[in-house]
Amino acid sequence: MPDPSEKPANISTALPGLRRILACFGPYLRSHTGLLAGSLLALLFGIAAQLLEPWPLKIVIDWIVSDHPNIGVVQIPQLARLTTMQFLTLLALSLVVIISLRGVLSYLSSIGFALAGTRTMAKMRDDLYQHLQGLSLSFHNRAKTGELTLRVVSDVNLIGETMVTAIMPIIAHLLVLVGMIGVMLWMNWQLTLFALLPWPILWLISSHLGKKIHQVTRKQRKQEGAMAATAAESLAAIRDVQALSLEKNFAEVFAKVGQKSLSTGVQVKRLTANLERSADVMIGISSAIVLWQGTRFVLLGELSPGDLIVFITYLKSTFRPIRMFAKYTSRMARAIAAGERIVDLMEEKADIQDLPGAVAAPPFKGALRFEQVAFSYEPEHPILRGIDLYVPPGRRVAVVGPSGMGKSTLVSLILRLYDPTHGRVLIDGKDIRSFQLKSLREQISIVLPNSLLFAAGIRDNIGYGAARADFADIERAAKLANAHDFIMAMPKGYDTELGERGVTLSSGQQQRIAIARAALRQSPILILDEPTTGLDRGNEQAVIEALANLAQGRTVIMITHDLDLAAQADQIVFLENSNIVEQGSHADLLNRGERYAALFRARSPLSSTERETSGESHAEPS
């Protein structure tokens, strides 16, 4: 993924990034065109009211207070018949109406833009989350979970908040700025030019400091991502962290990254403060110029006192967008960096997706075939080479061999979590790449070591296996998995809430819940990846019995280091050095006396004959 901190921050190179963000967010904003149009209309009328706001004061000064009333003002017969107090009351009421109207219109535009922004960000967040779930394992293996979480939650929120609290107000004040400068030019173009004299200097200062703020903000956002990744990594493995007394190590790493982020944050605040103070100085200089030159014009009779009041009032408002820009520069820079990070994610393409012409998979019989399958994560390090394997429907196959030889990768290819770099995988004689992913995976169940359970009820955790299953189906699956009895012994039975990752259950109970979930799918193909790892003997026997129930009538591919469990399979595949070195039944492989036989006989201190007998006795489930 691109590193935002490495991108140059000058204006010309920032424009493509802004175009990318607008291109990504544009379709979401277009779905709220009516709301945005209404909000914009309210904004424009509010601006018109703001332009009118100083005029009652001007009329009071020029028509009522001045020693020479009516200077520069067109006579209106209807107003001429009013007494001074009636006219003054009318002007006061008009000021109340103008300010109230501006307040209502400002409220409507703010609420409208806020609603549009919130709905846009909510839809964007949903789509981003779904997009992340659809990205390939190769992407997730590279990415850091904490940083991805930061992007989905914090980055999207930051953009929405900035849109409401910074970008839209600045746009509104920029429109006010254009209107006020137009009126000022109409009133007295010479004084307007005097008022704008400091602007080029302020523009240069803003450009220079703005570039630095953008650079430092991108760096800070990257450091925040590193903090989130460190926190997520340590909290996800808190049991191991505490068991190994690594709390101090992770705390030091987190503190070090946090200190860097703090220093960068202080630098951002310092730069922003410099920009705000520079804007204040320029505003002061411009106000002094207008006061000095405007008073001269009044004394020369070229400008009325009311006109000067309007000028000074407008001048304060014209500098408000600049002051706001200085105030919100760091926030907008953070939002732009966040937008770029979101766009980077949305532009990530899944390596594994439905191919053109892919069709829904028919009901599988369960015949599996690997034809000259090769796979590697990196070209120079092959994981699998020339795998040829056929599994008839309803057959139980155990895949054994040393760790790191590609056993889990082999079964991942069946699910199309990865695609072979060479060769193909077939189910019932059809290349699995010709099937739509969803229809393929719906017909394959998998039980992993430490299967994922969610912070929800037991009923829900089992029910995730099949969305349309009713309670009778869930209970039947739990009984098949030898889980019903311990579930009913819990305080709320199937409605008992589990802790995150199922930590409130023992390892054996967690595994039986996962087996029940797999049973509920009633899939013709079942993948078991080290299903008894880390279990004590009692739990192991319960899980083995549940697996035997689950395997009935299914094609089963089981990865295991437990050779006694492997001995129960119809066929054993011994994987070593990225290839299949042996395959056959347990008895056949023992008779050959090669790698599998040596490993099986070495698993206990019994004699060879006793080992084989022991192995056969374990072949029957208890």
ABEGO torsion letter per residue (X at the ends): XBBAAABBABAAAAAAAAAAAAAAAAAAAAAAAAAAAAAAAAAAAAAAAAAAAAAAAAAAAAAAABABBGBGBBBBAAAAABBAAAAAAAAAAAAAAAAAAAAAAAAAAAAAAAAAAAAAAAAAAAAAAAAAAABBAAAAAABBAAAAAAAAAAAAAAAAAAAAAAAAAAAAAAAAAAAAAAAAAAABAAAAAAAAAAAAAAAAAAAAAAAAAAAAAAAAAAAAAAAAAAAAAAAAAAAAAAAAGAAAAAAAAAAAAAAAAAAAAAAAAAAAAAAAAAAAAAAAAAAAAAAAAAAAAAAAGABBAAAAAAAAAAAAAAAAAAAAAAAAAAAAAAAAAAAAAAAAAAABBBABBBBBGBBBBBBBAGBBBBBGBBBBABAABBABBGBBBBBBBGBBBBBBEBBGAGAAAAAAAAAGABBBABEBBBBGGBBAAABBAAAAAAABBBBBBGBBBBBBBAAAAAAAABAABBAAAAAAAAAAAGAAAAAAABAAEAABBBBBGGAABBAAAAAAAAAAAAAAAGBABBBBBGAABGBBAAAAAAAAAAAAAAABGBBBBBBBABAAAAAABABBBBBBGGBBABBEBAAAAAAAGBAAAAAAAAABABBAAAAAAAAAAAABBX
